[in-house]
Amino acid sequence: MWKNYFSVTHLDEALTLLAQHRESARIVAGATDLLIEIERNQRPGLETLIDITRLQGLDTITFDGQSIQLGPLVTHNQVVASDLLVQQAFPLAQACWEVGAPQIRNRATVAGNLITASPANDTITPLWALDGSVTLASTAGTRTLSFADFYKGVRKTAMRPDELLTVIHFRPMVENERGIFLKLGLRRAQAISVVNIAVILGFDGDQITHARITLGSVAPTIIRVSDAETYLQGRTLTDATIVEVAKLSAATPKPISDVRATADYRTEMVKVLTARALRMLRDHQERTHWPENPTMLWGTNYTAQHSLLPASVRHEDDASDTIVTTVNGKKHTVTGASNKSLLRFLRDDIRLTGTKEGCAEGECGACTVYLDGVAVMACMVPAPRAHGADIVTVEGLAEETALHPIQQAFIETGGVQCGFCTPGFLMSGAKLLEEHPRPTREQIAQSISGNLCRCTGYYKIIDAFELASEIAQQKEQVSP
C-alpha cells in the first residue's frame, strides 16, 4: 500500500518530507478518503505517507475579531461541537453534521474535505459563501489563496506537491445575517450530495441588504449564483421573490448526469432547494432541525484524548518494522504489519477477530473501535497510527466476567441477529452510553447512523440501546 510512513511531531518535519518526496507523498490527517483511494489503486506512484495527527496546536478553532481560523486537524465533529461556529458559521456546522457518520466525523478533517476538491464535498459550499481562503505552507514559505483561486476543477486545486494546508480562514456571520445549508442525498446518512446549497442573507428589517448563494455538485467546482444574489438585494422574501430566485438559481449551473442523478433532476432540485432555503430563512426556521446535544461518539473528555509521541517515528514496508501499541489494556509489539489498515492489523496480527470487515470503505461500521478513546472505523485508519496509541475493541468491552450493559441488553432483547454487524453496534452503543447515559431516541439514531444491519432488524437494536441505559443506571445505583 505504501513504502514509508512517517509520524511526525513538528510541522517543519512534515514540510521537509513533502519537499523531499513531493508527488510520491501525501499527508495523513483523517485519511478517510485517502485510504479508500489507495485500496482502489487510485493513487499510483504514492509511496510515502506523512502522519500529522500527533502534532499539537493544529486542531484549534480561533477567532481574532475579524476572521475565524480552523487548523488542518479540525474534524467535522469539532465543528459541530463548537458554540462559536454554530452561532457565527451555522451553514458550515450544518454541512459538517451531514458528512458521513460519527466515526467518520471523528477522523475526517475539514481541511481534507477542501483538498479533495470534489464538487460534491459538503463543507466547501458554505465556506465559499463565507468568503473562505486557505493558507498553504512549504519550506519556501506561505501563501494565502481565496477559494476562487484555490479551486481549478474537479478534484484539482492550486496546491503544489510540497505544500501543506495550515489554516482555513473565513468571515463570521454578523448579527444581521442568517444562513443555511441544505443537502439532497439518496439516503438520510452516509450519502454523497446530489445537490447542496448554502445561502447567507443580510437583513435590514425584512429587506435584504446582501446575499451569497453557493451551489455544490452541479458544476466542476462549487459555484456562486450571482444573478440570484443581485436580484435579492433590496427585496423582501415574498413568495414571488422566492419563486424568481429559485428560477435564477436553476438556470445558472449546467450539471452532468451520473450514477446519483440526471442533469435534469439536478436542475430541478436546485430550484427546490433554493426555494426551501429562502422560505426557512424568511420564517426563521433554519435551526429547526439542528440537533440538541448531538451524539459524537468521542466520550466525555475528548480534548485530553490525544496520544502524543515523544519523537517522530518512521515505519517502513519491511518485515522487521515494529509497531508498539496497547489494545484492550495489553501491550503488543508487532513486526511487519506497517503496510495495512488498522482493521487488518487487529484481525491478522493481534488476532482479535471480533472487529469485522463488512465493506472496507467506511460504510457499514462493523469495524468500529476506539482509538485514543474516540470511536473510529478501523478500515479507514492506517495501522502505523496504532503506534503509541490506546485501542479498545469489542473484546475489551466486558469487565472481567461481567458483560457491558450494552452486551447484556443485546442478549435480552434479541438484538443479536446474524451477529456480523453486532460488534460495531456494541462499540457505538457503549460509547453513546458513556457520552449520554440516558440517551434520547434521536441520540440513539445518531449513534448508529454509521452502522448497517443487513438483517434489517433495527427495532430490536434500538430496544437494546434503551435497555442498556436502564441496566447501566441500575448498576450505578447499587455500586458502593
BELJO-V772382 format. One record per run of one state. SS is the DSSP state (alpha for helix, beta for strand, coil for the rest). FROM is the first residue (numbers start at 1). LEN is the number of residues. If there is no record, write none. Layout:
BEGIN
ss=(SS	SS)
from=(FROM	FROM)
len=(LEN	LEN)
END
This chain:
BEGIN
ss=(coil	beta	coil	alpha	beta	coil	alpha	coil	beta	coil	beta	coil	beta	coil	beta	alpha	coil	alpha	coil	alpha	coil	alpha	coil	beta	alpha	coil	alpha	coil	beta	coil	beta	alpha	beta	coil	beta	coil	beta	coil	beta	coil	beta	coil	beta	coil	beta	coil	alpha	coil	alpha	coil	alpha	coil	alpha	coil	beta	coil	beta	coil	beta	coil	beta	alpha	coil	beta	coil	beta	alpha	coil	beta	alpha	coil	beta	coil	alpha	coil	beta	coil	beta	coil	alpha	coil	alpha	coil	alpha	coil	alpha	coil)
from=(1	4	8	11	25	29	34	40	48	52	61	64	67	72	75	76	82	83	89	90	98	102	106	109	110	117	122	130	133	139	141	147	151	154	156	158	164	172	177	185	195	205	207	217	223	225	226	233	239	253	263	283	302	305	313	317	322	328	330	336	341	342	350	368	372	374	378	381	382	383	387	390	393	394	397	399	400	402	403	405	414	422	436	441	448	458	479)
len=(3	4	3	14	4	5	6	8	4	9	3	3	5	3	1	6	1	6	1	8	4	4	3	1	7	5	8	3	6	2	6	4	3	2	2	6	8	5	8	10	10	2	10	6	2	1	7	6	14	10	20	19	3	8	4	5	6	2	6	5	1	8	18	4	2	4	3	1	1	4	3	3	1	3	2	1	2	1	2	9	8	14	5	7	10	21	2)
END
